[in-house]
Amino acid sequence: ALSFATGIKFAQPKLKVIVVTGDGDALAIGGNHFIHTCRRNIDLTVLVMTNATYGMTGGQYSPTTPLGAVATTSRYGSVEPPFDTCEMAKASGATFVARGTAYHTIELEKTIYEALVHKGTSVVDIIDACPTYYGRANKYKSATHMMEAIEKDGTVNIKQADKLPPDKLEGKVLRGVLHKVDRPEYCEQYETLIMEKARSKK
């Protein structure tokens, strides 16, 4: 998805291009595209749906599947350490990196808005649930049970985290804007280069 989005944005820089992708597409099959989109800092908003499985193609384990989790390709539990999507985006050069969940919808809406107005590559990691494959294989009772687990056990808002002792943060995943910097945007840099070359030929 990111290679197509890059072409669209490059051809029509005034468009606001939003990419909706899964953790498998973004970090495995399209991992190289993800790295170089972030590196270029092209003005795209990338929403990564992280459900820890290939939910549309058979329930295989993905780059974000937790250690020990069961999938169609890890019947005895995954032994591969999972990627942290936000750390991957930050290390690759994205200038806006955030995380939200499908449970905390109002908070997520505000985070996505911030991502949209940011100039440069914005990555929002959205933790959501796949009850059909991941949920059944890992003994969740229902889709509601999975959402409750996201709310109760897994995450904490970054602003709340500042007030909590280290023992309360152990095993928690942070929500909110985790990284935001300003850096020249790819399309604008390219346009500047073309203008300078055109002037030098006159």
N, C-alpha and C positions, 0 to 999 in steps of 0.2 A: 504493500500500500504506500509506503513512504517514497519509493522511487517514482511512482505515478504522481504523487502529491508534489514532489520536488519539481517535476516537469511542468505541472500546471502552474505552480507559483512562479517559476522562472519565466514562463511564457506570458503570464498575466499577474505581474507583481502586486497590482492593486487589490486582487482578490484576497479575502480572508479564508484560508484553506485549513480545514479541520480534518484530521485523520483519526478514525476510530479503528483500533486494532486490538488483537488479543495478545496475551503474553507469549504464546507460541510464535505467532507471526512476527511480533516485534523483536523478540530476543533470541529466537532459534532460527527459523527459516529465513527471516528478514533481519537477523542480527547485524549483519554488516551494513545494511541500509540504515538501521537505527543509529549505529555508531557514527556514520558519516553525515547523517542529517544533523545530529547534535554538534558534530565538529564544525560543520559549515555555518551553523547558526542561521539557517534559512528560516524565514518567518512562517513557521507552521505551528499549529496547536495539535499535539499528539496525545490522544486519550487512550491509554493502555488498559484494557480490561483484564485484570489479573484474577483468574479463577483457578489457577494452579493445575490446569488440565487442558488438553485439546478437546474442548467441549463440543466442537462441531464435526470432528472427524474420527471419533471412536474412543475417546477417553484415555489416550496415551498420557504418560507423564510429560510435563512441560518444564521449561527452565525455572519456573517458580514453585514447582511441587515441593512441599516440605519433606525433609528427611523422614523416612519411615512411612510416608503416605502411600496408599495402594492405588494403582491405576491398571489399565488393561495391559500395559507394558512393564509394570513393576508389581507383579502379583504378590510378592513377599515384602513389599515396601521399597520405596525409592532409596537408593544409597548415594545419590548425587546431591551435593550441597546446592541449594537454590540460589538463583540470582536475586539481588536486591535491585529492582528496576530503577529506583531513584538514584542509588549510588552509581549504577551503570550510566545513567543519563548525565549525571554531574561529571563523572570522570571523562565522559566522551565530549563534553563541552557545551551541553545545553545551558542556556542562560536563565531558564525558569524551570524549577523542578518542584513538584508538589505531590502529595498523596491524599486520597480521600477514600471513602467507602460507599457502597450502594445503600448502606443503612443510614449514614449521616447525610441525608439528602440536601438539607438546607445549607450545611457547611460546604458540601461538595459543589453546590451551585455557585457559591461565592468564589470558591477556588478556581472553578472553570472560567468564571468571568475574568478573574485576575490573569489567568493564562491567556485568554483571548486578547486582552488589551496590551499584553507584553509584546515588545518588538524583538523577535528572535525565536529560536526554537524553544517552545514551551512543552514540557512533558508532565502529564498528570497521570500518576499510577492510581487506578481505581480498583480497590479490592471488592470483588463481588463473588457470587456463589454459583456453582454448577451442581444443583441437586441431582440431576439425572445421572451423570457419570461419577463425579468426584464424591458427591454426597452419599450415594448408595454404597460405593466401594469402601467408604471410610466411616460407615455406621452412623451417619446423621439421620435422625428420625424423619425429618421433613425439610423443605426449603426454609420454613420459619425457624427451625432449629439452627440451620446454618447462619441465618441472619442474626439470630440472637447470640451466636458464638462470636460473630464479628463485633457485635456491640459490647458484649460483656468481657471477653477474654483477650482479644487480639490487639486492640489499638488504643492510642491515647493522643489527644490533641497536643500539638507542640507547645502551645501556650500553657496548658495544664502541666505538661511534663517539666517545665521550668520550676514548678513549685513542689514536685514530688521527690522523695528520697530515692536513691539508686535502687534499693530493694523493691520498690513499687514499680519501677520501670523495667525490671528484668523480664525479658521475653516479649515485651510490648513493641509494637510497630508504631512509629510516629505518623500523625496526620497533620495536614496543613502545608504551608509553603516552606520548603526545606532549603531552598537555594534560589537566589535571585541576584543577578549581576547584569550590568550593561556591557555590551560588546558590539562592534559593527555587524550589521545584518548583511547576509550574503548578496541578496539581489541589489541592495543599494550600493554595496562595494563594486559589484560588477558594472552597474550603470555608470558609476563614477569613472571607472576604468575606461569604458567605451567613450565617454564624453572627453576625457583627457586625450585619448588617442585621436579622436576626431579633430580636436583643436590643434594637436601637434602636426597634423597633415595639412592644415591651411597655410 
